[in-house]
């Protein structure tokens, strides 16, 4: 009898966990409308805001000659993608805006991404093809995030933030402080937020 009770309790616990997961409620924390843009990705393909609409996407600001936060950010984004893939999610994109577009050619962005070995490279757009003034204004106006070149220095100031953008081109949430190691990165939360947006789009 005791064994049956234990088995029943475990089944009940499992059902409770599954129900909790299926009832996950996404709560937007920002409402930033992304400005229209036309850019070039690392495959030399044109990417626009309209071409990204229809699916949610994760965004970040990086540059290939960065000596501080960019590589850890990119590695952490590949780990986020690992969680997305484990959930079986397919209808998403990952977008990285270069904050040093004069240096970051498509070829350099391709080489940079290859060093970080994403689980599915086809989901990524590493973007360039605009001038420095544009990306500084674009970051500030669309994502409310600083992008600032330093005179006489090859480094560019930017935040170590991931942005979640919905299928309509609205930045609905951000996750900050992940430009160091992997400790503390809310991989499962980001993946669950993405899953919720995908599910909402399909209803």
PADREN-842705 format. One line per field, with one value per atom (N, C-alpha, C): residue in one letter; atom name; residue number from 1; z, x, y. Coordinates in steps of 0.02 Angstrom, whole numbers. Layout:
rest: (A ...) $
atom: (CA ...) $
nr: (NUM ...) $
up: (Z ...) $
east: (X ...) $
north: (Y ...) $
This chain:
rest: (X X X X X X X X X X X X X X X X X X X X X X X X X X X X X X X X X X X X X X X X X X X X X X X X X X X X X X X X X X X X X X X X X X X X X X X X X X X X X X X X X X X X X X X X X X X X X X X X X X X X X X X X X X X X X X X X X X X X X X X X X X X X X X X X X X X X X X X X X X X X X X X X X X X X X X X X X X X X X X X X X X X X X X X X X X X X X X X X X X X X X X X X X X X X X X X X X X X X X X X X X X X X X X X X X X X X X X X X X X X X X X X X X X X X X X X X X X X X X X X X X X X X X X X X X X X X X X X X X X X X X X X X X X X X X X X X X X X X X X X X X X X X X X X X X X X X X X X X X X X X X X X X X X X X X X X X X X X X X X X X X X X X X X X X X X X X X X X X X X X X X X X X X X X X X X X X X X X X X X X X X X X X X X X X X X X X X X X X X X X X X X X X X X X X X X X X X X X X X X X X X X X X X X X X X X X X X X X X X X X X X X X X X X X X X X X X X X X X X X X X X X X X X X X X X X X X X X X X X X X X X X X X X X X X X X X X X X X X X X X X X X X X X X X X X X X X X X X X X X X X X X X X X X X X X X X X X X X X X X X X X X X X X X X X X X X X X X X X X X X X X X X X X X X X X X X X X X X X X X X X X X X X X X X X X X X X X X X X X X X X X X X X X X X X X X X X X X X X X X X X X X X X X X X X X) $
atom: (N CA C N CA C N CA C N CA C N CA C N CA C N CA C N CA C N CA C N CA C N CA C N CA C N CA C N CA C N CA C N CA C N CA C N CA C N CA C N CA C N CA C N CA C N CA C N CA C N CA C N CA C N CA C N CA C N CA C N CA C N CA C N CA C N CA C N CA C N CA C N CA C N CA C N CA C N CA C N CA C N CA C N CA C N CA C N CA C N CA C N CA C N CA C N CA C N CA C N CA C N CA C N CA C N CA C N CA C N CA C N CA C N CA C N CA C N CA C N CA C N CA C N CA C N CA C N CA C N CA C N CA C N CA C N CA C N CA C N CA C N CA C N CA C N CA C N CA C N CA C N CA C N CA C N CA C N CA C N CA C N CA C N CA C N CA C N CA C N CA C N CA C N CA C N CA C N CA C N CA C N CA C N CA C N CA C N CA C N CA C N CA C N CA C N CA C N CA C N CA C N CA C N CA C N CA C N CA C N CA C N CA C N CA C N CA C N CA C N CA C N CA C N CA C N CA C N CA C N CA C N CA C N CA C N CA C N CA C N CA C N CA C N CA C N CA C N CA C N CA C N CA C N CA C N CA C N CA C N CA C N CA C N CA C N CA C N CA C N CA C N CA C N CA C N CA C N CA C N CA C N CA C N CA C N CA C N CA C N CA C N CA C N CA C N CA C N CA C N CA C N CA C N CA C N CA C N CA C N CA C N CA C N CA C N CA C N CA C N CA C N CA C N CA C N CA C N CA C N CA C N CA C N CA C N CA C N CA C N CA C N CA C N CA C N CA C N CA C N CA C N CA C N CA C N CA C N CA C N CA C N CA C N CA C N CA C N CA C N CA C N CA C N CA C N CA C N CA C N CA C N CA C N CA C N CA C N CA C N CA C N CA C N CA C N CA C N CA C N CA C N CA C N CA C N CA C) $
nr: (1 1 1 2 2 2 3 3 3 4 4 4 5 5 5 6 6 6 7 7 7 8 8 8 9 9 9 10 10 10 11 11 11 12 12 12 13 13 13 14 14 14 15 15 15 16 16 16 17 17 17 18 18 18 19 19 19 20 20 20 21 21 21 22 22 22 23 23 23 24 24 24 25 25 25 26 26 26 27 27 27 28 28 28 29 29 29 30 30 30 31 31 31 32 32 32 33 33 33 34 34 34 35 35 35 36 36 36 37 37 37 38 38 38 39 39 39 40 40 40 41 41 41 42 42 42 43 43 43 44 44 44 45 45 45 46 46 46 47 47 47 48 48 48 49 49 49 50 50 50 51 51 51 52 52 52 53 53 53 54 54 54 55 55 55 56 56 56 57 57 57 58 58 58 59 59 59 60 60 60 61 61 61 62 62 62 63 63 63 64 64 64 65 65 65 66 66 66 67 67 67 68 68 68 69 69 69 70 70 70 71 71 71 72 72 72 73 73 73 74 74 74 75 75 75 76 76 76 77 77 77 78 78 78 79 79 79 80 80 80 81 81 81 82 82 82 83 83 83 84 84 84 85 85 85 86 86 86 87 87 87 88 88 88 89 89 89 90 90 90 91 91 91 92 92 92 93 93 93 94 94 94 95 95 95 96 96 96 97 97 97 98 98 98 99 99 99 100 100 100 101 101 101 102 102 102 103 103 103 104 104 104 105 105 105 106 106 106 107 107 107 108 108 108 109 109 109 110 110 110 111 111 111 112 112 112 113 113 113 114 114 114 115 115 115 116 116 116 117 117 117 118 118 118 119 119 119 120 120 120 121 121 121 122 122 122 123 123 123 124 124 124 125 125 125 126 126 126 127 127 127 128 128 128 129 129 129 130 130 130 131 131 131 132 132 132 133 133 133 134 134 134 135 135 135 136 136 136 137 137 137 138 138 138 139 139 139 140 140 140 141 141 141 142 142 142 143 143 143 144 144 144 145 145 145 146 146 146 147 147 147 148 148 148 149 149 149 150 150 150 151 151 151 152 152 152 153 153 153 154 154 154 155 155 155 156 156 156 157 157 157 158 158 158 159 159 159 160 160 160 161 161 161 162 162 162 163 163 163 164 164 164 165 165 165 166 166 166 167 167 167 168 168 168 169 169 169 170 170 170 171 171 171 172 172 172 173 173 173 174 174 174 175 175 175 176 176 176 177 177 177 178 178 178 179 179 179 180 180 180 181 181 181 182 182 182 183 183 183 184 184 184 185 185 185 186 186 186 187 187 187 188 188 188 189 189 189 190 190 190 191 191 191 192 192 192 193 193 193 194 194 194 195 195 195 196 196 196 197 197 197 198 198 198 199 199 199 200 200 200 201 201 201 202 202 202 203 203 203) $
up: (0 0 0 41 45 -22 -57 -123 -172 -170 -215 -199 -135 -114 -139 -135 -158 -233 -270 -343 -361 -326 -339 -325 -271 -253 -305 -330 -383 -447 -464 -524 -516 -458 -444 -449 -421 -425 -497 -536 -606 -644 -631 -664 -645 -581 -558 -593 -599 -632 -705 -739 -810 -819 -774 -778 -768 -720 -706 -766 -799 -858 -914 -924 -980 -969 -905 -888 -878 -902 -894 -927 -890 -916 -929 -993 -1010 -990 -958 -939 -970 -1020 -1050 -999 -1004 -959 -996 -1063 -1104 -1162 -1195 -1253 -1302 -1330 -1374 -1446 -1486 -1556 -1596 -1630 -1667 -1732 -1746 -1807 -1868 -1925 -1988 -2003 -2031 -2050 -2109 -2145 -2198 -2188 -2176 -2159 -2198 -2190 -2224 -2171 -2179 -2130 -2151 -2110 -2122 -2183 -2212 -2274 -2336 -2324 -2376 -2400 -2359 -2375 -2342 -2377 -2349 -2295 -2238 -2183 -2165 -2161 -2141 -2082 -2051 -1996 -2021 -2081 -2108 -2120 -2140 -2153 -2089 -2032 -1968 -1936 -1958 -1929 -1945 -1901 -1909 -1861 -1834 -1785 -1731 -1668 -1616 -1625 -1599 -1605 -1545 -1533 -1482 -1514 -1483 -1511 -1460 -1486 -1444 -1486 -1453 -1487 -1470 -1522 -1512 -1567 -1563 -1619 -1615 -1672 -1676 -1645 -1641 -1610 -1537 -1508 -1438 -1394 -1343 -1299 -1230 -1221 -1155 -1157 -1164 -1150 -1209 -1270 -1329 -1336 -1327 -1335 -1282 -1217 -1168 -1183 -1207 -1226 -1280 -1331 -1387 -1366 -1323 -1298 -1257 -1217 -1178 -1223 -1278 -1325 -1358 -1372 -1399 -1348 -1284 -1232 -1226 -1236 -1239 -1297 -1354 -1411 -1396 -1359 -1338 -1302 -1258 -1221 -1268 -1316 -1365 -1405 -1425 -1465 -1423 -1360 -1317 -1307 -1311 -1307 -1374 -1425 -1491 -1527 -1508 -1539 -1605 -1655 -1721 -1749 -1728 -1758 -1721 -1727 -1695 -1734 -1719 -1748 -1692 -1704 -1660 -1702 -1679 -1718 -1678 -1708 -1676 -1718 -1689 -1724 -1708 -1760 -1748 -1729 -1677 -1658 -1686 -1729 -1764 -1838 -1873 -1940 -1992 -1982 -2030 -2032 -1975 -1971 -1984 -1959 -1960 -2028 -2073 -2137 -2128 -2177 -2172 -2161 -2194 -2186 -2115 -2084 -2015 -1967 -1980 -1937 -1944 -2004 -2015 -1976 -1979 -1944 -1868 -1845 -1774 -1749 -1786 -1766 -1766 -1815 -1819 -1758 -1724 -1664 -1603 -1609 -1552 -1563 -1620 -1637 -1612 -1639 -1621 -1644 -1608 -1624 -1691 -1711 -1775 -1803 -1844 -1871 -1915 -1945 -1991 -1957 -1891 -1854 -1842 -1855 -1837 -1896 -1879 -1925 -1889 -1912 -1887 -1934 -1909 -1954 -1956 -2016 -2029 -2089 -2121 -2180 -2168 -2116 -2099 -2069 -2054 -2026 -1950 -1920 -1847 -1816 -1847 -1821 -1820 -1872 -1875 -1817 -1805 -1754 -1684 -1674 -1609 -1598 -1650 -1644 -1641 -1680 -1682 -1614 -1583 -1517 -1466 -1467 -1418 -1431 -1494 -1509 -1508 -1533 -1538 -1476 -1447 -1391 -1324 -1326 -1266 -1233 -1275 -1250 -1277 -1238 -1262 -1311 -1363 -1409 -1422 -1405 -1411 -1428 -1486 -1505 -1462 -1454 -1414 -1460 -1461 -1505 -1489 -1541 -1533 -1504 -1502 -1474 -1519 -1526 -1570 -1534 -1470 -1433 -1433 -1425 -1428 -1364 -1333 -1272 -1291 -1259 -1268 -1208 -1201 -1143 -1157 -1104 -1110 -1098 -1141 -1133 -1192 -1177 -1228 -1230 -1290 -1298 -1332 -1306 -1336 -1375 -1440 -1485 -1510 -1507 -1529 -1604 -1629 -1701 -1737 -1699 -1729 -1730 -1703 -1701 -1641 -1585 -1522 -1472 -1445 -1393 -1328 -1305 -1249 -1183 -1186 -1124 -1136 -1084 -1091 -1030 -1041 -990 -989 -933 -931 -885 -901 -857 -874 -939 -957 -1003 -989 -1028 -994 -945 -912 -922 -868 -874 -883 -875 -884 -819 -763 -698 -695 -676 -665 -727 -785 -845 -842 -850 -843 -908 -926 -990 -995 -942 -946 -949 -914 -917 -987 -1017 -1085 -1133 -1127 -1172 -1161 -1099 -1084 -1110 -1104 -1132 -1208 -1241 -1313 -1331 -1294 -1307 -1300 -1250 -1239 -1297 -1323 -1380 -1442 -1453 -1511 -1504 -1445 -1435 -1445 -1421 -1428 -1501 -1539 -1611 -1649 -1627 -1663 -1645 -1595 -1574 -1624) $
east: (41 0 43 95 139 172 192 224 176 113 63 53 54 46 103 163 223 219 200 194 142 85 31 55 92 117 165 208 255 218 167 128 93 67 33 82 142 193 213 222 240 186 123 67 65 80 80 134 194 249 233 205 188 135 87 34 62 108 139 178 214 254 208 153 109 71 65 29 75 138 185 158 157 129 186 193 243 218 261 243 292 269 314 333 395 419 439 442 457 407 404 360 394 451 491 479 452 440 505 526 589 580 626 623 637 610 624 699 725 796 807 860 884 958 979 1048 1072 1135 1164 1189 1172 1195 1261 1285 1351 1352 1293 1290 1284 1289 1280 1208 1161 1090 1060 1013 978 930 931 885 851 785 746 703 675 628 569 545 488 505 568 586 591 600 603 534 487 420 387 344 311 338 398 428 461 460 497 572 612 684 719 779 823 876 890 938 992 1050 1104 1148 1191 1238 1308 1348 1417 1461 1527 1572 1631 1660 1707 1775 1795 1860 1854 1797 1784 1832 1860 1907 1878 1813 1784 1722 1663 1601 1572 1593 1558 1563 1622 1629 1590 1593 1550 1476 1455 1385 1365 1408 1392 1389 1436 1436 1372 1353 1292 1230 1231 1175 1172 1230 1229 1200 1213 1184 1109 1087 1014 985 1019 994 992 1040 1038 972 951 889 828 831 776 770 828 828 803 822 799 723 694 622 588 628 600 573 596 572 608 571 599 584 529 506 535 600 633 695 723 786 830 895 942 977 975 1001 1053 1112 1166 1183 1175 1190 1263 1303 1372 1372 1410 1416 1480 1514 1574 1568 1518 1502 1557 1598 1651 1702 1715 1763 1730 1670 1637 1604 1643 1617 1579 1539 1507 1558 1616 1666 1692 1704 1728 1674 1612 1558 1549 1558 1554 1608 1669 1725 1714 1689 1676 1624 1570 1517 1542 1585 1610 1650 1680 1719 1675 1611 1565 1518 1522 1489 1416 1371 1301 1273 1224 1196 1160 1132 1098 1113 1165 1188 1136 1091 1041 993 988 943 973 1038 1073 1078 1072 1088 1137 1199 1249 1248 1226 1209 1261 1269 1312 1283 1323 1299 1266 1288 1262 1320 1311 1367 1362 1416 1421 1366 1353 1302 1234 1219 1155 1146 1196 1188 1184 1218 1213 1143 1114 1045 995 1007 962 959 1016 1017 979 991 959 884 863 793 750 777 737 740 799 808 821 825 839 904 954 1018 1074 1126 1181 1227 1247 1300 1341 1406 1446 1518 1541 1611 1655 1718 1765 1817 1823 1871 1942 1978 2047 2054 1999 1999 1959 1981 1944 1888 1877 1823 1760 1702 1637 1599 1571 1532 1463 1442 1374 1357 1294 1271 1274 1282 1281 1211 1165 1094 1068 1025 987 917 889 822 777 717 668 618 613 570 514 452 397 389 341 333 310 290 268 324 382 437 437 410 409 455 503 547 507 494 448 482 547 582 656 695 768 797 857 894 964 984 1047 1098 1162 1216 1248 1249 1275 1335 1379 1439 1501 1491 1550 1545 1537 1532 1460 1449 1381 1342 1374 1339 1284 1225 1171 1130 1149 1111 1046 988 923 904 944 932 861 838 772 717 725 676 671 729 730 697 714 686 610 588 516 479 511 481 474 525 522 468 464 414 343 334 268 249 298 284 267 303 290 220 203 138 82 93 43 32 87 83 44 47 16 -58 -82 -152 -200) $
north: (-60 0 63 61 119 133 80 89 121 100 129 203 220 290 333 305 342 354 301 308 360 357 406 477 486 552 579 534 555 574 535 551 618 632 695 753 743 795 810 758 766 804 786 820 894 908 978 1018 988 1023 1036 987 995 1048 1049 1100 1169 1175 1240 1264 1218 1237 1260 1223 1240 1304 1325 1386 1446 1440 1495 1558 1612 1674 1724 1744 1794 1863 1902 1970 2019 2058 2108 2161 2184 2236 2300 2297 2356 2358 2416 2424 2472 2450 2492 2472 2518 2504 2512 2459 2461 2500 2546 2586 2543 2563 2529 2532 2478 2478 2431 2444 2399 2389 2327 2311 2250 2234 2175 2126 2062 2014 1982 1936 1906 1860 1847 1808 1853 1919 1969 1973 1952 1958 2020 2051 2109 2086 2121 2108 2174 2172 2230 2213 2264 2251 2210 2226 2189 2116 2102 2032 1991 2025 1990 1982 2023 2019 1951 1931 1866 1814 1826 1782 1825 1803 1839 1829 1876 1871 1900 1875 1902 1946 2003 2050 2067 2086 2111 2156 2196 2240 2217 2204 2178 2207 2194 2207 2159 2144 2088 2103 2166 2182 2201 2188 2202 2162 2193 2160 2143 2157 2147 2102 2131 2094 2056 2070 2043 1968 1941 1869 1831 1850 1817 1824 1883 1892 1843 1837 1794 1721 1701 1632 1619 1669 1660 1656 1693 1689 1620 1590 1522 1473 1486 1442 1452 1514 1526 1486 1487 1449 1374 1349 1279 1263 1307 1297 1302 1347 1353 1288 1261 1199 1140 1138 1083 1084 1144 1150 1134 1123 1108 1169 1229 1290 1303 1325 1337 1407 1437 1499 1560 1570 1626 1645 1703 1725 1755 1758 1792 1845 1907 1964 2001 2010 2047 2108 2167 2229 2248 2256 2278 2352 2370 2440 2470 2431 2455 2436 2464 2440 2454 2505 2520 2463 2432 2377 2309 2302 2236 2223 2197 2174 2108 2088 2022 1965 1970 1917 1915 1973 1974 1948 1966 1942 1866 1840 1768 1732 1757 1727 1730 1787 1796 1746 1738 1692 1620 1603 1535 1515 1564 1550 1535 1550 1540 1481 1449 1385 1380 1422 1414 1347 1322 1256 1257 1314 1321 1390 1394 1458 1491 1452 1480 1528 1524 1569 1637 1645 1706 1755 1820 1874 1921 1922 1969 2028 2087 2142 2198 2225 2282 2319 2364 2398 2465 2500 2566 2605 2669 2706 2711 2737 2740 2783 2839 2884 2850 2811 2777 2728 2686 2634 2665 2721 2754 2781 2811 2837 2780 2727 2670 2635 2625 2593 2635 2700 2744 2749 2758 2770 2707 2652 2591 2546 2540 2494 2529 2596 2635 2613 2597 2572 2615 2629 2671 2635 2670 2648 2710 2709 2770 2752 2776 2767 2813 2794 2832 2862 2927 2960 2938 2917 2895 2826 2788 2721 2675 2613 2566 2529 2546 2514 2558 2525 2559 2542 2593 2582 2556 2502 2476 2432 2415 2376 2301 2262 2188 2163 2182 2168 2127 2079 2043 2073 2080 2108 2057 2049 2005 2048 2033 2072 2026 2050 2007 2007 1969 1960 2023 2074 2137 2189 2172 2220 2265 2241 2278 2244 2281 2254 2251 2190 2180 2162 2146 2129 2131 2146 2141 2107 2082 2044 2072 2102 2140 2107 2121 2102 2036 2017 1951 1954 2002 2009 1982 1939 1909 1833 1796 1724 1702 1636 1610 1608 1621 1618 1671 1649 1696 1713 1688 1702 1662 1695 1660 1624 1574 1540 1513 1480 1448 1501 1556 1610 1639 1652 1680 1631 1567 1517 1511 1514 1510 1572 1631 1691 1686 1661 1652 1602 1547 1496 1526 1568 1599 1644 1682 1726 1685 1631 1588 1557 1533 1503 1554 1615 1667 1685 1686 1702 1649 1587 1532 1523 1559 1551 1584) $
